[in-house]
Amino acid sequence: MTDQPNETPAILFREEGRAGLITLNRQQALNALTRDMIQNLETHYIKWGSPGRIYGIVLEAAPGRAFCAGGDIRESAEVAKTDPAAAMPFFRDEYQHNWSLECFSKPNVALIDGLVMGGGVGISIFGTHRVAGENYSFAMPEVGIGFFADVGASYVLARLPGEMGVYLGLTGRSIGRADGCYLGLVTHCVDANEFDTIRAAMIEGDPIDPVLDNLHRDPGESELAHLQPVVDHLFANPTVEEILANLDAEQGEHAAWAQETAATIRQKSPLSLKITLRHIREARQFHSVKEALVADFRIASRTVGAHDFREGVRAALIDKDRTPRWQPQTLAEVTDAMVEAHFAPLGEGELELIDRWTLVV
């Protein structure tokens, strides 16, 4: 989806003082990322990452509901309907950009005040500083559209405290900034009316850490901190079926929460649930985000043209009936071989990521 000359640009780029400033500007689509947007982001990070007067980058969104609600999955599903291979250049570019961000050595400050999901997580989570405004809302909800937690998120989820990453990956639950701070998904909590101060400091090239540390405010109590012991207990089993059995059997003060959580999981694609659980668990052994992204590309190449992704996008974004008809319909019908096939090497089609900066090892 390329912006026409008379259209408002989907992303605004400018240099001011010692900062590269990026504003996501597609709020009518919740800043969903197109391939053009990703390529433009990559181009500017490469340019500004070179030695020179640019101290660092500020990434933010125009005022609205979302920082970035993810990739333009509706467009990907439409392309994959007739030719799944034609949808893969989007993911190849997206995952390359995720890796470039992980390797970027200058201050890279994301100002997040709104929804950040899926691909939006991918363009912000690998930054040096992730600043949450009061409207911050994080989620990786891909199991609800027949997909999986990609953009290197398996590596991040696998390193959250205890089993919290598995919990968030299987439920797709949205969390606010107090929980994001507790989990380490954000580095600072600063109300959006203070974002101008951060931007000004970056433009001046002032050391950003003391600026952010001074602006940071206690976000309040984290619900997930209280749920950590029960999440660790109930989500530690090796299969989705056992996790659901644990939730069904939970008694006492967390019984209602467990029942609601089990009901949420049962609404998701059974195949996506099993893929996501394996992916997060295996990511605990990965040595870098690069390994996660290579695995992401393998899985995406088998998922993007499959029934559940098309059906999930239909139910969520096209017909909006919220009643996807998954295939297979049940967890019992999802065999180990079905899951294994998504993780198999691609041979000559493997994702090969470029190390943009020589500091990368």
Disulfide bonds with the S-S distance in Angstrom:
none
